[in-house]
Amino acid sequence: GWGVGSWGESTWGTPRSASSSDVNLDNSSWSLSLWGEDLIATVRNGAIYYWDTSAGTTNRAALVSSISGAESVPTIARVTTVSFPDRHFIAGGCTSYSTGNVDDMLIRWSSQEQFEKFAPTATNTAGDQRLQIGTKIVAMVSAREETLISTDSALYGMTFVGGNFVFSFRLLATDCGAAGINTMINIDSSVYYMGKRNFFVYDGVVKELPCPVQYFVFDRMNKTFIDKTVVGHNKAFKEITFFYVSNDSPNQEPDSYVTFNYAEQAWTVGTMDRTVWLDSFGAKLVPFAFDPDGFLYNHETGTSADGAAMNSFIEGSPREISAEGETLYMVDQVVPDVT
C-alpha cells in the first residue's frame, strides 16, 4: 500500500499516479571476501555474515555481530573487503561506532586479524575514517599494498602504516568514481574500472583509458542500471570484460559487453547476457559465468554454440583514396583475401 506520491493519495493497495520509475534503489549486490578458507559476505545496505566452511556446506552463514567475542560490528554496510597484506576487515558506508547511524561516507576497520572486533581500544588496531569527496562509497578493491576506495565522485587510497594512525588515506583523483560495486578489478597490480562515462586504470596514478568505442557503449547503456555492470578477467587472452545493461535489455539485466585487451590496447564490443564471471583457476581450466536465469556456462571451450555453428564475421567499410594523392594512410597489416 505504500508508494510514491503525497501522503493519503489514492487508497490502500492501489497504484499511485506518480511513477515508481522515479524512485531508484540500490540492488542487493554482495561483497564476498575470503578469510582463510572461510567466507565473509555483505549484502549492500544490509548485514555482514560469516560462513565457516569447516562446518560443512549445510551449515548456514551467521551474522558476524552474533559471533562470540564480536564487538561493535557494523549492522549495515554498503561494501566490505579485506586489506592486504595486513588483514584488516574493512567496511564502507556503514553504521557509525559513536552514533549507530548509517554514514555512506564512513570507513571502519576491524582489529588486525580479528574481523569481528570493531570497537577501537588502546590495545587493538580498530578505527574509522570519514571520506569527504562524494555522497556515498561505491566500491572497494585490494591493490598492491593498499586498498582502493571509490566514492561516486573520487578515488582514495588506503594504506597500512601501523602505529597510532593504523591507516593513511590519500585522495588519488576526483571526477573518476566507479560506476558500481562490481566494476573494479585488480590485474597484476593495476586496477581497471568503469566510471560513469569512461574507463580508468590505476597503476600508481589514475589515468583515463583511451577508448574508441566509449560513446557507442555509454550511449546505448541504460544508465538507470549502470550499477549492475560487472567486470571479469580472462588472463589467457589478457582481456577485461565489462557486462552492462543496454537500452535493449528485456529484463534490465546485463546483456551487452565491452572488452579491453590490455596487452594490445584494443577494444571490442558485443552482446552476451552474463551477470557473474570468474576466470580459470586451479582445476578449472576455462573461465565460467552465469546468465540472468542462473545457467552456468564454460567459456573458451568447444567449437559450437549448444550444438549449432558459431557465427563469426568481420565488418569493414570502403576507404576513399583521393585521385590527387592528398589522402595518406599508415598501414600496420595487410590480410590477403586469397586461398
N, C-alpha and C positions, 0 to 999 in steps of 0.2 A: 503493500500500500504506500510505501514511501517512494518519492521520486523527485525529479527536478521541478522547479516552479515554486510559487509562493505557498506559504502555509495555508491549509484549508482549501486549496484548489481541487476541484473535482471531488470524487467520492472514493472511499477505500477500495483498492483493488482495480481501479480503472486507470488507463494510461493518462498521463498528463499532457497538456498541449505543448509544453516546451520539449524540445528534442533531447533524448537521452544521449545522443551523439555529441552534445555539447559538454558532456562530463567525461573526462578522461581519467582512468585509474591505472595504477601500475599493475601489470600482470604478475602472477605468482611465480616468478622465476626463483631459482635456488642457487645458493653459493655452496659448493661442495669442496671440502678441504680434507686431505689425508692427515691423520695424526698417527704416525707409525702405520700400523696395519688397520687402524680404525678410521671412522669417518665422522666429521663434524659437518652438519648440514643446516643451513639457514634459509628459511623461506622469506623472501623480501617483504619488509614491513611486518614480519612475524617473528616467531620464536627461533631459538637455536637448539638443535638436537645433537645428541651423541649416539653413535651406533657402535657397539662393541662387537667386533666380528668374532671374537673368541667364544661368544655365547651361541654362535650358530646363526644360520640365515633366518630361522623362525623367530629370533629374538627381535623385539621392536626397539626402535630408537627411543631414547629417553631425553627429556628436557635437561639441558646442561644445568639449569638452575636447580634441578631436583637431585643432582648427584651429591653424594655425601662429601661434605667439605666445601661445597660451592659457596662463593662469596660475591654478592652484588653483580651477578651475571646479567647483562642487558636482557630485558624481557622482549624487546623489539629491536631489530636491526635491519638496515637496508641491504648490506652486503658484508661478507666476512672473508678473511683469508688468514694464512699462517705466514709469518715473516721468516726469511731465510738469510743467514744460517742460524740466527739466534733463537728461533722458535718461540715467538710470542703469538698468541691468538688475537687477531685484530678485528674489531667490529666498527663499521662505519655507518653513520646516520642512525644512531641508536639512542636508547634511554640514558639520561644523564645520571651519574653517580650521586650528585648532590640534590637534584630536584626530582628525579624519577620521570621527568617529561622527555618526550622524544625530541631530539635535536638532529635534523637532517644533515647538519654540517659537522657533527661531533665525531671524533675518532677516539675510541677507547681500546686499550690493550691489556691483556692478562699479564700476570706474573710469568716470568720466563719458565718454560717447561710445565706450566700449570694452567691449562686452558680454562679451568673452572674458577679461577681466583682473580676477580677483577677489582676487589677492594684495595686501594693503594695504602700501603703501610711503610714504615721505616725499614722493614726487613724484606720487602719484595720489590719487584720492578713494575708493578701495575701502574697505569696512569691514563691520562687523557689529554687531548688537544683539540681545540676547535679551529677549523679552517675558515678563511674569510671570504674568498672569492667564489661566488656561486650561490645557489639556493639549496642544492642537495648533492650528496655524494652519489655518484652513478655507478662506478666500477672500481675494482682494485685488482692488482696482479703483482705477484712477486717477480722481481727482476734481479739483476746482478747486484747482490749485497744491498738492495733497497727494495722498498715496496712502493709501487706507483699507485697514486690515488687520483682518480679523475672525478671532479665535480662536473656539473653541467656547463661550467664556463672555463675551467682551468685544470692544469695538471700539476700535482705535487709529488715530491719525492720524500719518502720517509725512511731515514737511515738510522740503524742502531749505533749508538755512540757510547752506551754504558753510563756509569756514574749516576749523578742525581737527575740528569735530564733524560736518560734512557734512550730517547729517540730525538733526532733533529729533523726539522721539516723545512723543505726548500720549495719555493714556488718556481716551477720549471718553465711554465709558459701560460699565457691566457688566451682566451678565444680559441680553445682547442679541446673542449670537453668531449668525452666519449659519447657515442650515440646510445649505448645501452650496457647493461650489466654483463653481457657475454660478447662484447665486441673488441676486447683486448686480448692479445696473445703474445707470450714471450718466446722468441725464436733465437736461439744462440746468442743470448744476452741483449738482443734488440727487441723492443716491444712495438708491435704493429697494431694499429687500431683504426676503426672508422669513427669519424666525427659526424657532426650533424649535416655537413655539406661537403666534406672532403676526407682524405685519408692521411694518416700520420705515421711516423716512425720515431721512436726514441732510442738513441744509441749513445746517450750521454748528453745529447742536445735534441730538442723537439724539432722535427722537420716535417713539412708538408710533402707528401709524395706526389710527384708529377703524375697525373692520371688522365690519359686521353679520352677515357670513357666516363669521366666524372659527371658531366652533365647528362649523359644518357642514363646513368644509374640513378642519380638523385632526382631527375625529372620524372622518371617512371615509378619511383618509390612512393609507397603510401606512408607519408610522414607521420600519420597518426600512430602507426605501428612500427616505427623505426626502432623502438626499444626491443622488439622481438628479433632483431638481427643477431645472428650467431656466427662465430668465426671458427674455422677449422684449419688444420695444418696437414699437408701431405708432404712429408720430408723427402720421400723418394724422388719427387719431382720438383722440390723446392717451391711449393705452391701454398699460398694462403688464400682461403676462400671465405667470402662473406655471403651468407644466405639471408636474403631480405624479403620483405613483403612488398610486392608490386601493386600497382593500382588495379591489375587484372586478377589478383588472387581471389578465388571464390570463397575462401573461408578465413581471410585475414591472417593467414599463416605464411611463413616464408615459402616462396615459390620460385624465386629467381636467385641468381648468384653473380658475383663479380670476383674473379680470381687474379691474384698478383703473383707473378713468378719473380721472386726476389733475386734469383741468380741471373736472369736475363733482363730484369726490369721491364717485363712485358705484362700486359693486361688482357684478359678475355672475359666475355660475358655469356650468359646463357640462362636457361630455365631449368630448375630442378627443385622439388619440394623436399627440403631437409630441415629439421629443427635441432638436431644434435649430431655432432661429428667428432669422431675420435680417431687419431692416427694409429697406424700399426704399432704394436709393442709386444715384446715377449713372444709368446707362441702365436699371437695374432699377426699374421703375415701381411695383411692388407688393411687399409682403413675401413671403418664401418660407420654407418649413420642411420638415424631414424627419420621417417617421414611423419607428417602431422597425424596420420592414422595409427602410428605406433609400430609400423612394419620396419624391421631391421634389414639393412642392405649391406652386403660386402661390395666394396668398390675396388677398382683397378684389378679386376679379375674377370676371366671369361671372355668370350668373343661374340656374345649375343645378349640381347636385352629380353630376358624372360623367354628365350627361345626364338625371338624374332631377330632379323638382321638389324644391326646397329647403323642408323643413318649418320652419314658424315658428309660434310661439304666444305668447300672453300668459296667464300663470296668475294668477288672482285668488281672492279668498275673500270671503264675506259679512262685513259690518261691522255690528255691533249698535249701534243708536241707542236709548237708553232713552226710554220714553214720558214720563218725568218731566223730560227735558231735562237730565239730570245728566252726560251724555257730550258733551264738546266736541271738535270736530275743526278743525284748521287745514288748509285745502285749498290746495295750491300750484297745481294744474292740474286741469281737467276736460276729458276727451276724450269728446265726444258720440258715441254709437253710432247714427249716422244715415247715410243715403245722400245 
